[in-house]
């Protein structure tokens, strides 16, 4: 029978009684066990209503409790990788009462954030940063001659990122006092070696063994015959070889200069408490390898951790997700990409797609069983995905790289150096472009038009709907003269028929309506907003041209020059940072052609927009239909203002 989420007020008394996390240090084992259970139920209760990262946080509950038992994070420093694992930590560090606001505008954030709590020592929404950031803290601590401990918690998925290994290698030579909890939920403990591994870990972390190890190495260093016989080196190798023989995972960490302790059961509190209590007394770089289970304590999440990783509201009793209001034939942009790419892969065996730990998120997870050799998940290694795709392009294959806009930022050097300079036909599919809602500024795709537009040889396309996306993917398939990027938003689209889309021609825009007073030149998600703004302006007697730019690079110079010369106000609209994006390109074009028409650049402002619903974020960025309409009216020349002076209308509510 399935386990159920229990809502029992008596079970929450211990959690609600905590006023400061330091109080946990006085709890006995029974109280700590109860506290872990209450945290688990609280996470299920809130995410079932608000959505969020469920499975990863459930898997790290005991690790969180054990760390709070052993350390004082008013003094000590803790860095969580990404923050998917951090909900129990938030709950136990003064945010339990507000936890019901998870993901809301002004509420608790889905990731650790320095501006949310003094206990969040480092914020991150992108993986593999924890060891590097923690090492920086350890270096700073030693420069200031302080003595506190620095701990990083990193999952096995984040360990696929190169940044984690760079930091491990660096501290292998620096030898700073630092503890890494390696939260491994990708494998299980082999029962045949589990007992031996546990025995060795207890022995290796014991005071007796570590005193013996230290004293023997010090003796070898001081002995007059040591250097001639290589005694210290021999003893060191004996210590390391013994551990490596019994615990193969230790070899990687030990070779990089870290002392390894593992594996331990990450859900066994007595075992966790014991090992952390022992190793916190040791000097140098330390790794504790904890085996955990994603979704621990909630059977539905245990059985399908991927499904319950990032959840929408669900019924905790049966694990079923609450149905959203039907949107007819609408499908997500990610699914549109996956479907169209599947058609291309059926047609042409040279088509290959790479992603960085986002098979499901980018809509290609269903393609992997059909094309296992051509659907490649490289792990959390965006730079490698890009350079590997460049290598693929040199062989005559047709690589597509499917990565969220916010994550592709991490591979900018690879895009420049390995793809653009060599003019290789790599096709970048940028999912989640623009505002993304509750995940907040770490996940907004606000900068891709800017960082890609600056690159020579790069072509950039932005579809207004799913049908245009399908056409652009077909265009990209046949594009062989250099790299090409297509960016599209999170969310759904109901326009899917390619037959309704005029043929695509490199660098050519689509004129949707003509007018001489105002030109609204828009890309992607802002095209429909431009149409609505045009309706409002025309009711005021103002003639409006609306242009779907389609291409951000190259721009349709002839069309923009023509309409720029004939209009009184040219407005660019984009869901990208105002700096360096589509609007900047339009202004550069007008300047080159010595066109001095009044202009208005509309895009995301020069600040980070906080979490909230997409509509709340558009309002915060002054990108709602009503706000755009108002800004256009303010900038219209005086002669046009006279036309509509006494005919101001109340703008209609923005369509959701």
Secondary structure, DSSP 8 states (H G I E B T S, - for coil): --------GGGGHHHHH-SSGGGGGG--HHHHHHHHHHHHHHHHHHHHHH-EE-HHHHHTHHHHHHHHHH--TTTSEEEESSSTT-HHHHIIIIITGGGGGTTSTTS--SS--TTT-TT--S--SSSS-HHHHHHHHHHHHHHTT----EEEEEETTGGGSHHHHHHHHHHHHH---EEEEEEE-SS---HHHHHHHHHHHHHHHSHHHHHHHHHHHHHHHHSTTHHHHTHHHHHHHHHHHHHHHH-TTHHHHHHTT-EEEEEEETT-HHHHHHHHHHHTTS-SEEEEEEE--TTTT-HHHHH-TTTTTEE-SB-TTT--B------TT-EEHHHHHHHHHHHHHHH-TTEEEEESS-TTTTT-HHHHTT-TTTEEE--S-HHHHHHHHHHHHHTT-EEEEEEEHHHHGGGHHHIIIIIITTT---EEEEEEEB--STT-TTT-B-SHHHHHHTSTT-EEEE-SSHHHHHHHHHHHHH--SS-EEEEEESSEE----GGGS----TT--EEEE--SSEEEEE-TTHHHHHHHHHHHHHTTT--EEEEE--EEES--HHHHHHHHHH-SEEEEEEEEESSSSHHHHHHHHHHHTT---EEEEEEE-SS---SS-HHHHHHHTT-SHHHHHHHHHHHS-HHHHHHTTT----------
